[in-house]
Amino acid sequence: MSSFRSDLWCSAFLRRHNALGNMCVVSRRGDPIAGQVWIEVDHLDGTISLFTPAPTLSRQDSVDLVFQERFHRVEPAKVRERIEQEARFDPDLWVISVDFRGDNPGVEVVG
């Protein structure tokens, strides 16, 4: 887990993307201290990618959140279905939505 609270990490992520001109919002608020953070990237071409926390073994010595790309440029319904499924299991889940044409949302991603 990150050394930052989930709400503070999300706030910093939003501020950075909005300052870069990317529309970025919290589409689901979770637990402010320890909720998981998922990032959905709308590529503005009809596709969405989903980044979820990487497994603990992939994080090694990182003090920041580390992500894995769960879905790469798929139809929006597939991503929304997965988010709804996880939210039923984990009500503390945070979801950040960002409109971004590129593939790298500016977070550490493991293969």
N, C-alpha and C positions, 0 to 999 in steps of 0.2 A: 504494500500500500504506500501511497505517496506520503511524504512528510507534511503535505498541505491538506487543509480541510477541503472537502469536495466543493463546497460553495465558493471558496476563495479561488480554487484552481479554475472552476468554470467561469468565474467573473473575469479572471485574467485572460483566459482563452477568448472570451467574447470581446473584451476590450481590444485585444491585439488584432483580431480579425476585422472588427468594425473599423478600427483605425486604418486598416489596409484597404478598406472599401468593400469588403465581403460582408454581405448581410448575414448576421449570426445571432441566433436567439437560443434561449433555453426553452425547449419544447416540452420538457418534463422535469420537474423538480423532485429530487429525492432527499435522502438524509443529508443534512448540511455538513455533517462531520465525516461520515465514512461511506457514503453511497457510491456505488460504482458509476463511472462516467462512460457513456457511449457517445460516439460522434457519428452523425449521419451527414454525408456530404452530397448535396444536390449539385450535379455537374452542369445544370442548366441546358441539358440536351436530352432530357427525358430519362436519365439514368441516375441512380443513387449508389454510393458506396457506404459501407458501414464499418466503423472501427470500434472494436471492443477491447477491454483490458486483456493484455497478454497473460498467459499462464505464469504463475509465480516463478517457475524455474527459468523462464526466459528473461526475467527482469534483472537477475544477478545483483549487481551493486548499485543500480540506478536509484536515485532518490526521487525521481519524478515519475509520473505515470508512464507506462510503456503500453503500447497498443499493438493489436494484430488486425489486419484487414480481413474482416469476416466475409464481406461481399464486395466485389469489385464491379462497379458500373452495371447494376442489375435494375430491373423494373422496380419502381417505388413500392408496389404492393408487397413484394417479397421482403423488403427491409421493414416495412411497417408491421407486417405480420410477425416477424421475428422480435421486434421491439415489444409488441403487445404480449407475446408469449413470455418474454423475460419479465415484463412489468407485473404480470400475474404471479410469477414465482418470486420476484424481488421488488416489493413496493418502494424500496429505498433508491431505485435506479434513477440516475440523471441521464437526460438525452439532450445533447446540443445539436442544433441543426444549423448548417452553414451552407450558403450558396457560393460555390467555388468551382471554377472551370478546370482547375488542375487536379492532380492525383495525390499530392502531398499536403495534408492539412496543417503541417507544421508541428507535428508531434513525433516522438520516437516510435518507430514501427519496427517490429521484429518480423523476420521471414517466417 
